[in-house]
Amino acid sequence: METKGTDAEPDRSARVDAPGGEPLPAGQPDDERGAPSPEEDADDVVAPAAPAYRPSYPFLIGVSLITLAADLGTKWWAKARLEPQALTDLATAPRPLALRKIEVIKDHLNMIFAKNHGGAWGILGDESEAIRRPFFLLISLAAIVFIVSLYRKLHPSQVALRWGLPLVLGGALGNLVDRIRYGYVVDFIQVRFTPEFVWPTFNVADIAIVVGVGLMAIDMFSPRRPEVVGKPSGTPGAKASAG
């Protein structure tokens, strides 16, 4: 006579129901049927996020200061070497100012001193000092704030913009120093394309600004590479995408 009690061994052939009421496949141990697979464990593991990219502020400051130093140094040379000087006679009053010019390329490139009281191409040059100086000071300060804020949002792939912003910043600072110190901007590079067409006189700060804006335009029209989030599918530690 078979005795069934609390110490009796359970019948392994009996059907075992799943928690939802459906029978589990026969012959498969309960612990194996209920344990998650290694692939499922890998799906639940999320790779640690990479540290956020931060642009190099020493690079911004360094390139801007080099540009500023080159601009102010060449302006100092132009003012000392090219600014018109009064011709004095031993017995009479001072004569008219003597024009001093260095011809680099005959009929095409000259070094000549000029005062620009306005903006690019002499914009607002005829306005009064009370209007002109505050306007250009505010514009310069707004440009500096915009450049710094844009630099903070740089992506590692934006190489052109990373160089363009410091060049524009250095050039803007160079012309701002002139407006504060003299009330005008020192220009000294004159390009003559034809005897009738002469480009407005400019300086090193203007060159840096034009090059910087050009690099910003290159960045604007360059295709963006998609950012890689996490690791490729199939790599250990990567989060598998849902089907």
Phi, psi and chi 1 to 4 in degrees:
 res  aa     phi    psi   chi1   chi2   chi3   chi4
   1 MET       -  127.8 -179.8  177.1  179.8      -
   2 GLU   -86.4  128.4 -176.0  178.8    0.8      -
   3 THR  -104.0  128.7  -56.5      -      -      -
   4 LYS  -115.6  116.6  -66.1 -175.7  179.3 -179.2
   5 GLY  -141.2 -161.1      -      -      -      -
   6 THR   -71.3  -25.8   56.6      -      -      -
   7 ASP   -90.4   -4.5  -64.1  -24.7      -      -
   8 ALA   -71.4  146.6      -      -      -      -
   9 GLU   -73.6  134.8 -176.7  179.4   -3.8      -
  10 PRO   -67.3  152.9   24.2  -32.7      -      -
  11 ASP   -76.4  112.1 -173.4    2.8      -      -
  12 ARG   -74.1  -14.9  -63.0 -173.9 -179.9  -85.0
  13 SER   -85.6   -6.9   62.4      -      -      -
  14 ALA   -69.4  150.1      -      -      -      -
  15 ARG   -74.6  134.4 -171.1 -177.5   70.6  174.9
  16 VAL  -111.3  125.4  179.1      -      -      -
  17 ASP   -89.6  146.7  -66.7  -21.7      -      -
  18 ALA   -73.5  165.2      -      -      -      -
  19 PRO   -56.0  -31.1  -26.4   34.3      -      -
  20 GLY   -82.6   -1.0      -      -      -      -
  21 GLY   100.9   -9.9      -      -      -      -
  22 GLU   -89.3  141.6  -61.9  178.6   -2.0      -
  23 PRO   -69.4  141.4   24.9  -33.9      -      -
  24 LEU   -81.5  156.4  -65.5  174.8      -      -
  25 PRO   -59.8  138.3  -22.5   32.1      -      -
  26 ALA   -70.0  147.1      -      -      -      -
  27 GLY    86.4   -4.5      -      -      -      -
  28 GLN  -104.4  124.3 -176.7  176.7   -3.9      -
  29 PRO   -61.0  151.1  -19.8   30.5      -      -
  30 ASP   -63.4  -39.1  -64.7  -15.3      -      -
  31 ASP   -68.6  -32.8   54.3  -10.5      -      -
  32 GLU   -74.5  -37.8  -66.5 -177.7    2.8      -
  33 ARG   -70.4  -26.6  -76.4  175.5  -76.6  174.9
  34 GLY   -94.4  -15.4      -      -      -      -
  35 ALA   -83.1  138.5      -      -      -      -
  36 PRO   -70.6  151.3   25.0  -32.6      -      -
  37 SER   -77.2  158.9   64.7      -      -      -
  38 PRO   -57.8  -33.4  -23.1   32.5      -      -
  39 GLU   -65.2  -38.4  -70.5   77.7    7.5      -
  40 GLU   -67.0  -36.1  -67.4  174.0  -15.3      -
  41 ASP   -64.2  -39.9  -73.0  -19.6      -      -
  42 ALA   -65.9  -33.1      -      -      -      -
  43 ASP   -65.6  -30.1  -70.0  -11.9      -      -
  44 ASP   -83.9   -6.1  -66.0  -25.3      -      -
  45 VAL   -93.8  121.6  176.9      -      -      -
  46 VAL  -102.6  129.7  179.6      -      -      -
  47 ALA   -64.0  140.9      -      -      -      -
  48 PRO   -61.6  140.0   21.9  -32.5      -      -
  49 ALA   -68.2  139.5      -      -      -      -
  50 ALA   -69.6  147.6      -      -      -      -
  51 PRO   -61.9  143.7   20.5  -31.6      -      -
  52 ALA   -63.6  141.3      -      -      -      -
  53 TYR   -74.3  133.8  172.1   75.3      -      -
  54 ARG  -124.4  121.2  -66.6 -175.4  178.2 -178.6
  55 PRO   -63.8  155.0   23.4  -32.3      -      -
  56 SER   -81.2  111.6  173.0      -      -      -
  57 TYR   -72.5  -32.8  -73.0   97.5      -      -
  58 PRO   -58.4  -34.5  -28.2   35.8      -      -
  59 PHE   -65.6  -44.7  178.7   82.4      -      -
  60 LEU   -59.9  -47.3  172.4   67.7      -      -
  61 ILE   -67.2  -41.5  -63.7  171.8      -      -
  62 GLY   -63.6  -49.9      -      -      -      -
  63 VAL   -65.4  -38.8  175.4      -      -      -
  64 SER   -64.5  -42.3  -59.8      -      -      -
  65 LEU   -68.6  -37.4  -71.4  179.6      -      -
  66 ILE   -63.2  -44.1  -68.1  173.4      -      -
  67 THR   -62.5  -44.0  -55.5      -      -      -
  68 LEU   -62.9  -43.6  176.4   61.6      -      -
  69 ALA   -64.4  -41.3      -      -      -      -
  70 ALA   -63.7  -39.1      -      -      -      -
  71 ASP   -68.6  -49.9  177.4   59.4      -      -
  72 LEU   -67.0  -35.0  -64.9 -178.6      -      -
  73 GLY   -65.8  -43.5      -      -      -      -
  74 THR   -69.8  -32.8   52.3      -      -      -
  75 LYS   -68.5  -38.7  -73.6  175.1  177.6  176.1
  76 TRP   -61.6  -42.7  173.0   84.3      -      -
  77 TRP   -63.0  -44.7  170.7   84.6      -      -
  78 ALA   -62.9  -40.5      -      -      -      -
  79 LYS   -67.6  -38.6 -165.8  168.8  178.5   62.4
  80 ALA   -77.2  -33.8      -      -      -      -
  81 ARG   -97.2  -30.3  177.6   66.0  176.0   81.4
  82 LEU  -114.4  -16.9  -57.7  173.6      -      -
  83 GLU   -62.8  132.9 -172.3  173.9   13.9      -
  84 PRO   -57.7  138.8  -24.4   34.2      -      -
  85 GLN  -117.2  149.3  -58.5  -66.2  -33.6      -
  86 ALA   -74.9  133.4      -      -      -      -
  87 LEU   -91.8  118.9  -70.0  176.8      -      -
  88 THR  -103.8  140.3   57.6      -      -      -
  89 ASP  -101.7  147.4 -168.4  -84.4      -      -
  90 LEU   -61.9  -30.6  -65.3  178.7      -      -
  91 ALA  -115.4   -7.4      -      -      -      -
  92 THR  -124.7  178.4   61.8      -      -      -
  93 ALA   -71.2  167.1      -      -      -      -
  94 PRO   -57.5  140.7  -24.9   34.2      -      -
  95 ARG   -84.6  174.4  -64.9 -179.8 -179.2  177.6
  96 PRO   -59.9  160.6  -24.6   34.2      -      -
  97 LEU   -65.6  140.9  -63.4  178.6      -      -
  98 ALA   -90.5  128.9      -      -      -      -
  99 LEU   -78.8  127.4  178.5   64.1      -      -
 100 ARG  -114.4  127.6  -60.8 -163.9  -68.9  177.2
 101 LYS  -142.6  142.8 -179.5  175.5   70.1  173.3
 102 ILE  -114.5  120.5  -62.5  176.6      -      -
 103 GLU   -91.9  110.0 -167.7  173.4   56.4      -
 104 VAL   -85.0  -52.5 -179.5      -      -      -
 105 ILE  -124.1  117.7  -58.7  176.6      -      -
 106 LYS   -53.5  126.6 -174.8  175.5  177.9   57.9
 107 ASP    68.3    7.7  -61.4  -30.0      -      -
 108 HIS  -133.7  -41.2  -68.9  -70.4      -      -
 109 LEU  -134.5  122.0  178.0   60.3      -      -
 110 ASN  -129.9  153.5  -60.7  -43.1      -      -
 111 MET  -107.0  114.7  -61.9  -65.9  173.5      -
 112 ILE  -144.8  139.1 -174.4  170.8      -      -
 113 PHE   -77.3  135.6 -174.4   84.8      -      -
 114 ALA  -148.0  146.0      -      -      -      -
 115 LYS  -107.0  122.1  -61.5  178.4 -178.7  179.5
 116 ASN  -106.4  104.3 -177.7    7.8      -      -
 117 HIS   -82.8  -12.3  -66.1  -84.6      -      -
 118 GLY  -106.7 -154.6      -      -      -      -
 119 GLY   -96.3 -149.1      -      -      -      -
 120 ALA   -61.6  135.2      -      -      -      -
 121 TRP    58.3   26.3  -64.6  -75.6      -      -
 122 GLY    75.9   21.1      -      -      -      -
 123 ILE   -61.3  134.0  -63.3  174.9      -      -
 124 LEU    62.5   19.4  -60.2 -179.6      -      -
 125 GLY   -66.4  -22.8      -      -      -      -
 126 ASP   -93.0   -2.7  -63.6  -29.4      -      -
 127 GLU   -76.2  163.0  -66.3  -66.5  -25.7      -
 128 SER   -70.6  156.8   65.1      -      -      -
 129 GLU   -62.4  -32.7 -175.0   70.8   11.7      -
 130 ALA   -64.8  -26.9      -      -      -      -
 131 ILE   -94.8  -43.0  -64.1  176.1      -      -
 132 ARG   -66.8  -49.2 -172.4  174.3   59.9 -117.0
 133 ARG   -65.0  -51.1  176.4  175.7  -76.2 -162.5
 134 PRO   -59.4  -36.3  -22.0   33.2      -      -
 135 PHE   -62.8  -49.9  174.2   78.6      -      -
 136 PHE   -71.6  -29.4  -73.8  115.5      -      -
 137 LEU   -65.9  -43.6  -71.1  179.0      -      -
 138 LEU   -65.8  -41.0  -71.1  175.5      -      -
 139 ILE   -62.6  -42.9  -69.5  -63.8      -      -
 140 SER   -64.8  -44.2  -60.7      -      -      -
 141 LEU   -65.2  -39.9  -67.9  175.0      -      -
 142 ALA   -63.7  -39.4      -      -      -      -
 143 ALA   -64.3  -40.0      -      -      -      -
 144 ILE   -64.7  -44.7  -68.0  169.8      -      -
 145 VAL   -62.8  -41.4  171.7      -      -      -
 146 PHE   -63.8  -42.5  171.7   75.6      -      -
 147 ILE   -63.6  -45.6  -69.1  169.1      -      -
 148 VAL   -64.8  -42.1  174.1      -      -      -
 149 SER   -66.1  -36.5   63.2      -      -      -
 150 LEU   -70.7  -35.6 -171.8   59.8      -      -
 151 TYR   -64.1  -32.6 -170.6   83.6      -      -
 152 ARG   -63.8  -23.9  -67.1  176.3   54.9 -169.7
 153 LYS  -100.5   15.5  -56.5  174.6 -176.8  178.1
 154 LEU   -63.1  146.1  -86.5 -179.7      -      -
 155 HIS  -102.1  149.3 -173.3  -89.3      -      -
 156 PRO   -55.3  -28.3  -25.2   32.6      -      -
 157 SER   -81.4   -8.0   63.0      -      -      -
 158 GLN   -88.2   68.9  -65.3  178.2  -69.5      -
 159 VAL   -69.4  -43.3  179.0      -      -      -
 160 ALA   -61.4  -42.7      -      -      -      -
 161 LEU   -69.4  -32.6 -170.7   60.1      -      -
 162 ARG   -64.2  -31.7 -173.6  173.8   62.5 -166.0
 163 TRP   -86.3  -34.7  -79.8   94.2      -      -
 164 GLY   -67.1  -41.2      -      -      -      -
 165 LEU   -63.6  -45.4  -68.6  175.4      -      -
 166 PRO   -64.4  -33.7  -18.3   28.3      -      -
 167 LEU   -65.3  -44.0  -71.1  174.1      -      -
 168 VAL   -65.0  -40.1  175.4      -      -      -
 169 LEU   -64.4  -45.5  178.3   58.5      -      -
 170 GLY   -62.7  -41.0      -      -      -      -
 171 GLY   -66.4  -41.0      -      -      -      -
 172 ALA   -64.0  -38.8      -      -      -      -
 173 LEU   -66.8  -37.7  -72.3  173.3      -      -
 174 GLY   -62.1  -46.5      -      -      -      -
 175 ASN   -70.5  -31.4  -74.1  -22.0      -      -
 176 LEU   -65.7  -40.5  178.3   60.9      -      -
 177 VAL   -60.4  -41.6  169.9      -      -      -
 178 ASP   -61.6  -43.8  -89.6   13.9      -      -
 179 ARG   -66.3  -35.9  -64.6 -171.6 -173.0  -79.9
 180 ILE   -72.4  -40.0  -64.8  174.5      -      -
 181 ARG   -80.9  -44.1 -177.4  169.4   50.2  175.8
 182 TYR  -110.3  -24.4  -55.7  125.4      -      -
 183 GLY    87.8    2.2      -      -      -      -
 184 TYR  -151.8  169.0   58.6   85.1      -      -
 185 VAL  -105.0  133.9  174.3      -      -      -
 186 VAL   -82.1  120.2  174.7      -      -      -
 187 ASP  -116.2  148.5  -69.4  -26.5      -      -
 188 PHE  -152.1   -1.9   59.9   94.2      -      -
 189 ILE  -102.3  120.8  -56.3  174.1      -      -
 190 GLN  -119.5  124.8 -177.9 -171.5   69.5      -
 191 VAL  -114.2  126.0  176.6      -      -      -
 192 ARG  -115.0  112.5 -176.5 -176.2  -62.6  -87.5
 193 PHE   -80.2  -44.8  -66.4   97.5      -      -
 194 THR  -136.2  167.1   65.9      -      -      -
 195 PRO   -57.1  -25.1  -27.6   36.2      -      -
 196 GLU   -95.9  -28.4  -66.0   77.6   20.3      -
 197 PHE  -107.9  113.1  179.2   62.5      -      -
 198 VAL  -119.8  126.1 -179.4      -      -      -
 199 TRP   -70.7  142.5 -169.1  -97.8      -      -
 200 PRO   -55.4  137.8  -25.2   33.7      -      -
 201 THR   -59.5  141.3  -47.8      -      -      -
 202 PHE  -139.4 -175.4   54.8   94.2      -      -
 203 ASN  -140.3 -175.3   54.2   40.0      -      -
 204 VAL   -66.8  -36.0  172.6      -      -      -
 205 ALA   -60.6  -40.8      -      -      -      -
 206 ASP   -64.1  -39.0  -62.4  -27.1      -      -
 207 ILE   -62.5  -45.7  -63.4  174.3      -      -
 208 ALA   -61.8  -40.2      -      -      -      -
 209 ILE   -65.8  -42.6  -68.0  173.2      -      -
 210 VAL   -64.9  -44.5  169.7      -      -      -
 211 VAL   -63.7  -42.9  173.5      -      -      -
 212 GLY   -63.1  -42.9      -      -      -      -
 213 VAL   -65.0  -36.3  170.8      -      -      -
 214 GLY   -62.6  -42.1      -      -      -      -
 215 LEU   -66.1  -35.9  -69.2  173.4      -      -
 216 MET   -64.8  -37.9  -66.6  170.4   67.1      -
 217 ALA   -67.1  -39.1      -      -      -      -
 218 ILE   -60.5  -43.0  -69.0  174.5      -      -
 219 ASP   -64.6  -39.0  175.1   81.4      -      -
 220 MET   -63.5  -37.7 -176.7 -178.3  -57.9      -
 221 PHE   -98.9    4.9  -66.8  104.3      -      -
 222 SER   -82.1  141.9  -63.5      -      -      -
 223 PRO   -67.1  141.2   23.5  -32.3      -      -
 224 ARG   -86.7  133.0  -70.7  -76.8 -176.0  -89.3
 225 ARG   -82.6  134.7  -68.6 -175.4  -59.0  176.5
 226 PRO   -64.6  141.7   23.9  -32.8      -      -
 227 GLU   -75.1  141.8  -65.2 -172.2   23.8      -
 228 VAL   -92.2  117.5  179.1      -      -      -
 229 VAL  -104.1  119.7 -179.7      -      -      -
 230 GLY    73.2 -152.8      -      -      -      -
 231 LYS  -114.4  161.8  -62.4 -179.4 -179.4  179.7
 232 PRO   -61.1  155.6  -20.5   30.5      -      -
 233 SER   -62.5  138.3  177.9      -      -      -
 234 GLY    98.3  -15.2      -      -      -      -
 235 THR   -82.1  135.0  -56.9      -      -      -
 236 PRO   -56.7  134.8  -22.9   31.0      -      -
 237 GLY    94.8   -7.7      -      -      -      -
 238 ALA   -87.8  146.4      -      -      -      -
 239 LYS   -81.9  117.4  178.2   74.8  176.0  177.7
 240 ALA   -70.9  142.4      -      -      -      -
 241 SER   -78.0  147.4   59.5      -      -      -
 242 ALA   -73.6  142.9      -      -      -      -
 243 GLY   -80.6      -      -      -      -      -
